[in-house]
């Protein structure tokens, strides 16, 4: 075995480019982004928007602008570099920043992903406690064995799904998304007459009546004492920032590396406007309705109390499913990030290890401080995306050497480390000293990281030519790595059961008829919706799951 083969074989399988046989179609991305952006947090954020004091018109304008920025970031930033390299960010950092920096960052992001997924599970469990009679935990540590058992059961589902890799996450999301979209719509449809009656608004006639209701009874410009009213620009910044670590931070390269074309990045429009526009407004309506009916402040209600008051048991199940569909991709990302630290471990072993840590963390109520998790991620993670974007797109245009640190054979890229530390200090100081509103801070931090890397890389060697012999050797290793991906990672040919096709189609029709029945009942018979929702939900999932089983494909996923 020559030195090139030896070096290539040192690269773990998950750090190799995705081979052509594993690329996925457009509909797979509709499922995963629809599922991830309709999360347990949407119930929390929908209520949070109400407390900010924005008017309905400001809210809509802010969400339109912010989500357009987020979706464009996926399409113009994340997807092109992912398709160009066929690597996850965790693998790409080896080429840009060197293996030592790569391990530090991957460990950081892996921990954040674990805590994020644990937070989703903890929120779901918390939402179920009151409904099923479990005690509310007020300590930072678990005080109820029943709550721990429920947490472990919910986490087990997400871990089992994530263990099947990208395809497992896609299939689960695709199964849940149609029902989740329907249940959010039904929540708003049922909540509108509840809110109108509880607040003596009168009849809600048409779209104009609905807008008048949300403008005067929900997003009406009032704020709690001591809270500063926010405007549409804050809403836009918040909507963009919610996905900052995933799009311009390039963490969703792990997902888009499977895309056949970079244009699939525009699927972000579907995910953003479905979850961070439609779902947020629906959640706001449900929150206001629940608060009015229960005659308590919205800040006193958690997502479980809101959905139970409006939708009953189907609403509680929606919180659980939303937690699952958000936690699944984060478990997958966390396992990928830790693959560089334990390269010889099988991927599913990493998933189960990550899942065990998530299960333990989710048992502690303190992990529900999602605001702290989001802030930490936004202050530490996106800068690496700026470094990689500068290296990948800008360096070749200005005559610098792309992957100069890899060609020089250094274990760590000092320019990348310096840019990351400098921009992170700026972000931490800005957050501590209040230089600007926290929603705006990630943008200048990201720009500073890119500019700092450009300057430091120019000083430390990126603008100098690499010896031809060294370049040829490294390029030969990378080509060999790609060849190994094609031979060792190729999926088996998928074989569907032709006998199951007709039955599967019939079952899918039945599933969507169940969803249609949900919508009809929510609009025309909201008073009996709760019972109908239980029956239709059970029918939908049984039929959809049976259809998926009939058309399941054999092969490695």
N, C-alpha and C positions, 0 to 999 in steps of 0.2 A: 504493500500500500504506500503510495507516494505522499509527500507532505501536503499536497492540496486536498487529497481525500481525507487525511487525518484531521486537518483543520476544519473541513466542511462537516465532518461527522460530529464535531464538538458542538455544533449549533443544534439546540434542541428542536424537536419536530414542530412545536408551536411557534418557533421563531423563524420558520422557513416560509417562503411565499406560498400563498394559497394556490394550488394547481387548478388548471382549467376545469377539471372534472368535478370540483367542489363548488363552483360558482352557482349562485342562486338567482332566481328570477325576481321581477319587480314586486309580485304579490307577496313574497316572503317579507319584504321590507315594509309593506303596508301593514302587515300583521304585527311585526315586532315594534314598529314606531307608534302604531295606534295603541298597542298594549302598554308600552312603557310610559307614554304621555297621558294615559288615563290612569293615574296612580292614587294611592291612598291619600297622598298629599293634596290632591285636587280638592278634596272636601275641606281640608284645613285652609288652603289658599283662597278658596271661594269665599269663606267666611272672613278671612283676613282682608280681602279687598273691600268688604263692606266697612270695616273699621277704619280704613284709610281716609274716608270722607270724599272720595272721588265721585263726581256726578256720572250718570249713566253715559252721557255723550263722551266725557273724558275717558271713561273706562274703555269704551269701544274703540276710540281712536288710539289710545295707548296700546291696547292689545293687538290691533291691526298692525301698527308700526313695529312694535317689539317682536311679534311673532314672525313678521316678514323678515326682519333682520336675522332672527334665529334660523328660519328655514333657508334663507340665502346663504348663511354661514355653512350649513350642512352641504348645500349644493355646490358652492363655489370654493370652499376651503377643505372640508373634511373628505368628501367623496373623491375628488380628483386625486389627492395625494394617496389615499388608500388604494384606489384602483391602479395608480401608477406604480406603487411599490408592492401591492398585495401583502402588506405586512400590518400587524397590529402596531400601535404606538409603542408598546412594550418591547417589541422586537426591533422596531425602527431606531429606537434610542441607542441600541448597540452600535449602529453604524454612524450615528451623529455624535453621541456624547461619550461613547466608550462604555465598557461593561461595568465599571465601578459606579459611575453616575447612574447608569441604567438600573442597577440593583437598588440604589438608594431611592430613586424616584418610584420604581415599581413597588417597593415595600411601602412607601408613603401612600401611593394611590390604592394599593391593595387594602391597606388598613382603612382608608376613607370609604372604599366600596363596601367593606365588611360592615362598618358602622352604619352606612347608609341603608344597606339591606336590613340590618338588625332594627333600624329605626322604623322601616316600613312594617316589619312584622310586629314590633311592639305597639305601633299605632293600631294595627288591625286587632291585636289581642285586647288592647285597652277599649276599643270600640265595642267589643263583644261582652266585656265584663258585666256591665250593668244589666244588659239585656238577659243574660243567663244566670244572673244572681251571684256572680263572683265578687269578692271584696275589692274595693279600690285600693291600690297600693300607694302609700304616701312616702315610704322610705326610698332611698336610692338603691336598695337591695331588694330582692324578691321576698315577699312575706306570705305568699300563698302557694301551696303545692299544686292546687288546681290550675292556677294561672300559669305556672311553669309547665304543667302537662299540656295545656292548650297551646302554649307557645311552641313547644317541641313538635307538636302535631302539625302546626301550620308551617313551620320551617322545613319539616321533612318533605312536604309537597314540593316546595321550591327547589330543594336540593336534588331531589329525584329528577325533576324536569331539567335542571341545569346540567346534570351529569350526562345528558345526551347531547351536549355541545350546542352549537349554533342551531342545528335543525330542531333540537328539542325545545329550545327557547322560542323559535319561530312558530312551531306547531301549537304550543300552549297559548301563545299570544293570539294567534289567528283564531283559536277556538273561543277565546274570551272576549275579544274586541267587539264583535257584533252585539253581544248581550250587554257589554258595558256601555256602549254608545246608546243603546235603547234605554237602559235603566237611567242614565243621566237625563235623557229627554223626558222620560216618564216622571222623573223626580220633579222637573220643572213644571210639567203639565199638571201634576197633582198639586204641587206647591202653590201655583198661581192662585187657584180659587181658595185654597186654605188661607193664604196671606191676605187676599182681597177681603174675605169674610172677617178675619180676625182684626183687620185694621179699618173696617168700614169703608173700604175703597169703592165698593159698588161693583157692577158688572165690568168684566174685562172683554172688550170687543175688538178683535183683530189685533194686528201688529202695533197699531197706534196705541191701543189700550194697554198692551203689554209694556211698551216702552214707557208710557206714563206711569204705570205701576212701579217699575223698577227705578224710575227716576225720582219718584216721590216717596216710596216706601222702603227702598233697599239702598241704592246708590244715590243718596240724596244730599251729599255734601256735609253731613253732620259727623262729628268725631267725638270719641269719649274725652272727658276732661284731661287736660295735659298732653294730648296727642296733637301733633302738627298735621294739618290737612295736606295730602299729597295731590299732585296734578297728573295729567296724562303723560308727561315726560317721565315721571317716576314709574308709572305703570309700564311704559314702553321699555325703560331700562331694566325693570324687574323681569319682564317677560323674556328679554334677550339674555339676561344674566342667568336665568334658571337653567339654561342648557349650555352655558359658557364653557364649562369644563369638558363638555362632550363634543361640541362642534369646533370652535376655534382652538380649544385646548387639545383637539385631535384624539381624545380618548375613544371616540366612536370609529376610529380606523379599524378597531377590532371587529366591528360589525360590517362596515362598508368594504372591507377587503374581500368580502364574498360577492360583491356586486358585479354583475357582468359589464355594466357601463357606469361611468361617473354620473350620468344624468339621473341615476336612481337617487342621487342625493336630494332631488326635489321632493322625494317622499316626505321630507321634513315638513312640507306645507300641510300634508295630511295630518301628521302627528301633532304639529304645533297648534293648528286651528281646531283640531278635534279636542285635544286635551287642555291646551292653555288658552282657549277662547270659549268654545262651546261648553266644555265641562266646567270651567271656572264660573261662567255666568249661571249655568244651571245649579252649581253648588251654592252660589250666592243666593239664588232664589230659594233653594231648599233650606239654607241656614236661616234666612229671614222668616220663612214660614214657620219653621220649628220654634224659633224664639218667640214669635207672636202668639202661637198656639199655646206654648208652655208658659208664656208670660215670664220669661227670664232673659237676661242679657245674652247676646250671641256669644260673647267671650266665655260664658259659663258652660257652653255645650261643646262636647267633642264630636268628632265625625260620626261615631256610632249613635249618639243621642239624636243628632240631626237626621240621619237617614232612617232611623227607627221611627221617629215622630212622623215622617212624611211617607215612607214606603213600607214600614214594617220589617219583617224578617228578610225580605228580598233586598232591602237597603243595607242591612247589616252584612249580608252575604256579598254585596257589592264592595263594601270596604275591604273585606277579606280578599276577594279576587283582585281588586286594585293593588293591594299589598303584594300579592303573589306576582302579578305581571310586571311590577317595578323591581321587585327583589331579584327575579330570575336573571335579567341581563347583568345586574350588579354582581351576582355570584359568579357568573360566567367571566366577567371582566376581572374580578378579584383572582380567580383561579389562573387566568392568563398572566396576570402581573406577577404572581408568585412562581410561575413556571420557570422564570429566569433564575430564581434563587435555589430551586431544587430541580434542576433540568432532567434528572433521571426519573422523577416521579411521574407515573401515568396521569393523564389529565383528570380522569374521573376520581383518582385518589386525592388530587388537589381539591376538586370540587367538594368531596365529602369532608376533607379537612377544614376547608373554608366554611362549609355548612355547620360543622360542629362548633366553630368559634362564633358564628352568627347566632346559633341557637343559644349559646351561653350568654352572649351579649344582650340578646333580645329579652332575656328574663329580667334584666335590670331596668326599671322604669326610667332612669336618667337618660337612657339612650334615645328617648323621644324628643330630646332637644334638637329638633331638626334644623332650627335656625343656626345653631352653633356649627353643626356639621356642614351646612351649605356655605357658611362664611369661611370656614377653614378650607374647604375645597376651592372656593373661588379665589382665595388669597394665595394658595400654594401651587395649584395645578396648571392653570391655563398658560403660564409663562413658558412652560416646556413646549407647548404648541407653537408659540411665537418663535422660539429657537429653531424648531424643526421646519417651520414655514420659511424662515429666512434662509436656512441651509438648502432647502429643496428647490425653491422657486427663484429666490433673489440671487443667490451666489452664482449660478451659471450665467445669469444675465449681466453681471458686473465683472466677470472674469475671475471670480474666486473658484476654488476647487471644492465641488460638492463631496462630502465625506472625507475631507482633508484629515480629520483626526484618525479615521479608520486607516487611511493610507500611511499615516505616520506611525501607526501601531501603538498609540498611546492608550493606556487603560482608562484614562479619564480626560475629557475635553475641558481644559481650564477655562476657556472662554464661555462654555455653556454653564459651568458651575458658577462662574463669576456673575453672569447675567441672571441666573436663577436667584442667587443669594441677594444681589442688589435689588432686583424687582420685588422680591418677597419682603425685604426690609422696608421698601417704599410702601408696599401694601399694608404691612403691619403698623407702620407709623401713621399712615393715612387713616387707618381704622381707629387707632388709639387716640390720635390727636384731633380727629374730626375734620380733616381737610376738606372733605366733600361727603355727600350722602353715600352710604355704603352701596347703594344700587349702582352708582356711577364709577366706583373705584376700580373694578376689574378692567375697564377699558384702557385708562392710562397706564395701569400696571402691565398689561399685555404689550402695549406699544413700547414702553420702556425696556422690557425684556428683549424685544426684537432689535431695537436700536443698540442696546448695550452689547448684545451678542455680535452684531455687525462690526462694531468698533473693536471689541476685544479679539474677535476672530481675525480681523485684518492685522492686528498687532502681533498675534501669536502664530501666524503661519498660513492662514487660509488663502491669502492672495499670492503665495509663492507656488511655483509649479512643483509637482511631486515627481521624484525620479521614475523614469519610465519602467524600469525593472520592477520596482515596488508596486506600481500601479497595476502592471500586468499580472503579478502574482495574486494580489488581492482580488482583482476582477475575476480571475480564474476560480478562486475559492467561492465567490458569490455565485458564479454560474453553476458550479458543482452543487451548491446548496439548493439552487432552484431545481436542478435535475433530481436531487434526492426527494424533493417535495413531490415531483411528478410521479416518481416510481413508488415511494414508500407511503405516500399519503393518499393515493388515488382511491376513490370510493368504488365499491363494487357496483356493477350495473344494477339499477333499480328495477325490480320486477313487481308490477302491480297485479293483483288478482282480477282478471277480466270479468269473472263471474260476479265480483262485488260491485262493479260500476253502476249498474241499473239500480241496485238496492241502495247504494250510497247516495245516488242522486235523489232518490225518493226520500231518504232520511234527511238530506239537507233541505229539501223543500219543506218537510214537516218542521224542521228546526226554525226556518225563517217564517213559517206560518205562526209559530208560537210567538216569535218576536212581534209580528204584525198584530197579534191578538193583544199583546202587552200595550202597544201604542194605542190601539182602539179603546181599550178599557181605560187607559190613563186620560184620554181626551173626553170620552163620552160617559164614563162611569167611574169617576175618581173615588167615590165613596166605597166602592167594593173592590178597588184595585188591589188591596193587600192580599186578599185571598187568591184572586186571579193571578197575581204576580208569582206566588209560590208554585202554583200548578204549571204556569207557562215556563217559568225558569227551569223547573225540573225536566219538563218535556224538551226544552231547547237543548240542555246539556246532554241528556240521554241520547237524543237523536243525533246531535252533532258529534258526540264522542263515538257512537256506533258507526257513523259514516266514516270517521277518520280511521277507525280500526279496520273497516272493510277495505280501505284503499291504502293502508299502511304499506310502506316499502321496506324491503329488506336491504340491509347494507350498513356500512359504517357511517355513523353520524357523530 
